């Protein structure tokens, strides 16, 4: 009698251990009954029918997926290597299990092919300077393609762009030439402003001749402030005009 009771107890315990399932807050259990999809359960504790039901756990947390470096030929025929990072999460556990065999690998492959095709339509300067625009386009396209799998792509960003050494030198020369151009423009603008101010000062002195005398006195004050042995006697400009008149006569 006791062996039979013991066997029954063991069977009941095995049944309960296989029937009771617990999934965490960030997980869902996708239930298949005799091969047919029943639905997703969780979080918490629930019961399934042993042998008849099979459960597959799916995480709903955001996944950080590294996209390996891809050989990309840009629109202006520059060969470069580009890698990226993809952030996504499962929003429909049933679709993620039923619609695709391995949603993680499938998402990676979609991201790789999309990265090559999208960057092939941009020139190198755009890839280097318009990353935000390209990232938004990548995220939108990958999200549309993975939507039937119950996956939501939150963001996709380009991490690094590796250029050939000759292209790096060419970009450095271009940047140096651009800096020289800006320096010349700034210098020319400074010369123009200085010439404009000098013209305005000359016009003021022409209207007020006494201003030149004040300028003489200020210059003498500046010279006397230093330890100089030179003595300067200012000669009014008006006196020089008499010499010009004498020559004409």
C-alpha positions in Angstrom: 0.0 0.0 0.0 2.7 2.5 1.0 4.7 2.0 -2.2 1.6 2.8 -4.2 1.0 5.9 -2.2 4.6 6.9 -2.5 4.5 6.5 -6.3 1.3 8.5 -6.5 2.9 11.3 -4.4 5.9 11.3 -6.7 3.7 11.5 -9.8 1.7 14.4 -8.4 4.9 16.2 -7.5 6.3 15.7 -11.0 3.0 16.8 -12.5 3.0 20.0 -10.4 6.6 20.8 -11.1 5.9 20.6 -14.8 2.6 22.3 -14.6 3.5 25.3 -12.4 5.4 28.0 -14.4 6.7 31.4 -13.2 7.8 34.2 -15.4 9.4 37.5 -14.4 8.0 40.9 -14.9 10.0 41.5 -18.0 9.2 38.1 -19.5 6.2 36.4 -21.2 5.6 32.7 -21.7 4.3 31.8 -25.2 2.2 28.6 -24.8 1.7 26.0 -27.5 -0.8 23.2 -27.0 -0.3 20.2 -29.1 1.6 22.4 -31.6 -1.1 25.1 -31.7 -0.5 28.6 -30.4 -2.6 29.3 -27.3 -1.2 32.7 -26.4 1.2 34.5 -24.1 0.9 34.4 -20.3 2.6 36.2 -17.5 4.1 37.8 -15.6 3.7 35.8 -12.4 2.7 32.2 -11.7 0.3 30.1 -13.9 -0.4 26.5 -14.8 0.1 24.6 -18.0 -0.8 21.0 -18.9 2.3 18.8 -18.8 3.3 17.0 -22.0 0.4 18.7 -23.8 1.6 22.3 -23.4 5.0 23.7 -24.3 6.2 27.1 -23.2 8.8 29.4 -24.7 10.0 32.4 -22.7 10.5 35.7 -24.4 12.2 38.7 -22.9 10.5 42.1 -23.3 13.6 44.2 -22.3 15.4 46.5 -24.7 18.1 44.6 -26.5 21.4 46.3 -27.6 22.5 44.6 -30.8 25.9 45.3 -32.3 25.9 45.5 -36.1 29.4 44.3 -37.3 31.4 46.5 -39.6 30.1 46.5 -43.2 32.0 47.3 -46.4 30.2 50.2 -47.9 30.8 52.0 -51.2 29.3 55.5 -51.0 27.6 57.4 -53.8 30.9 59.1 -54.8 32.7 55.7 -55.0 34.6 55.8 -51.7 35.1 52.4 -50.0 34.7 52.5 -46.3 33.8 50.3 -43.3 30.9 51.3 -41.1 29.5 49.7 -38.0 26.4 50.5 -36.0 24.4 49.7 -32.9 20.7 48.8 -32.8 18.2 49.2 -29.9 15.0 47.2 -30.1 12.5 45.3 -27.9 9.8 42.7 -28.4 6.3 44.1 -28.2 4.4 41.0 -29.5 5.9 37.8 -28.0 3.7 35.5 -30.1 4.7 37.1 -33.4 8.4 37.1 -32.4 8.2 33.3 -31.9 5.8 32.3 -34.7 6.6 34.7 -37.5 10.4 34.2 -37.6 12.7 31.4 -36.6 15.3 33.5 -34.7 14.1 37.1 -34.3 17.5 38.2 -32.9 19.6 37.0 -35.8 16.9 38.0 -38.3 17.0 41.6 -36.9 20.8 41.6 -37.1 20.7 40.6 -40.8 18.1 43.2 -41.6 20.2 45.9 -39.9 23.3 44.8 -41.8 21.7 44.9 -45.3 19.8 48.1 -44.6 23.1 49.8 -43.4 24.8 48.9 -46.7 21.9 49.9 -48.9 21.2 53.2 -47.3 24.8 54.5 -47.0 25.3 53.5 -50.6 23.0 56.4 -51.5 24.9 59.1 -49.7 28.2 60.8 -50.5 31.1 60.5 -48.0 30.7 64.1 -46.8 27.0 63.4 -46.0 27.9 60.2 -44.1 30.4 62.1 -42.0 28.3 65.3 -41.5 24.6 64.2 -41.6 24.6 61.2 -39.2 21.4 62.3 -37.4 19.5 62.3 -40.6 20.9 58.9 -41.7 20.3 57.4 -38.3 16.6 58.4 -38.4 16.3 56.9 -41.9 17.9 53.6 -40.8 15.7 53.3 -37.7 12.5 53.9 -39.8 13.4 51.3 -42.4 14.5 48.6 -40.0 11.4 49.2 -37.8 9.1 48.8 -40.8 10.7 45.5 -41.9 10.7 44.0 -38.4 7.2 45.2 -37.4 5.5 41.9 -38.7 7.8 40.0 -36.2 6.4 42.0 -33.2 9.7 44.0 -32.8 9.9 47.7 -32.2 13.2 49.4 -33.2 13.8 52.3 -30.8 17.0 53.6 -32.3 19.8 52.7 -34.8 23.0 54.8 -34.8 26.2 54.7 -36.8 29.1 54.1 -34.4 32.3 54.4 -36.5 33.3 55.2 -40.0 36.7 53.9 -41.0 38.3 55.6 -44.0 41.3 54.5 -46.1 44.6 56.2 -45.2 44.8 58.1 -48.5 41.2 59.5 -48.0 42.1 60.5 -44.5 45.1 62.6 -45.8 42.9 64.1 -48.5 40.3 65.2 -45.9 43.1 66.6 -43.7 44.3 68.7 -46.6 40.8 69.9 -47.4 40.3 70.9 -43.8 43.6 72.8 -43.7 42.7 74.6 -47.0 39.3 75.5 -45.5 41.0 77.0 -42.3 43.4 79.0 -44.5 40.4 80.4 -46.5 38.5 81.4 -43.4 41.7 83.1 -42.0 42.1 85.1 -45.1 38.5 86.2 -45.1 38.7 87.2 -41.5 41.9 89.2 -42.2 40.3 90.9 -45.2 37.2 91.8 -43.1 39.5 93.3 -40.4 41.4 95.4 -43.0 38.1 96.6 -44.4 36.8 97.6 -41.0 40.1 99.4 -40.1 40.1 101.3 -43.4 36.5 102.3 -42.8 37.3 103.6 -39.4 40.3 105.5 -40.6 38.2 107.1 -43.3 35.6 108.2 -40.8 38.4 109.7 -38.6 39.9 111.6 -41.5 36.5 113.0 -42.4 36.1 114.2 -38.8 39.6 115.8 -38.7 38.9 117.5 -42.0 35.7 119.1 -40.6 37.5 120.0 -37.3 41.1 121.1 -38.0 41.8 121.7 -34.3 41.4 118.0 -33.7 44.8 117.4 -35.3 46.4 119.7 -32.8 44.9 117.6 -30.0 46.3 114.6 -31.6 49.8 116.2 -31.7 49.6 116.9 -27.9 48.5 113.3 -27.2 51.4 111.9 -29.2 53.9 114.2 -27.3 52.4 113.0 -24.1 52.9 109.3 -25.1 56.5 110.0 -26.2 57.4 111.9 -23.0 56.1 109.0 -20.9 58.9 106.8 -22.1 62.6 107.2 -21.3 63.5 108.7 -24.7 66.3 111.2 -25.6 64.6 112.4 -28.7 62.8 115.8 -28.6 60.0 116.3 -31.1 58.6 119.7 -32.0 55.2 119.5 -33.7 54.9 121.6 -36.8 51.3 122.6 -37.8 50.2 121.2 -41.1 49.0 124.7 -42.0 52.6 126.0 -42.2 53.4 123.3 -44.8 50.7 124.7 -47.1 52.6 128.0 -47.3 55.6 126.2 -48.7 53.4 124.7 -51.4 52.0 128.1 -52.3 55.5 129.5 -52.6 56.6 126.8 -55.0 53.6 127.4 -57.2 54.4 131.1 -57.3 
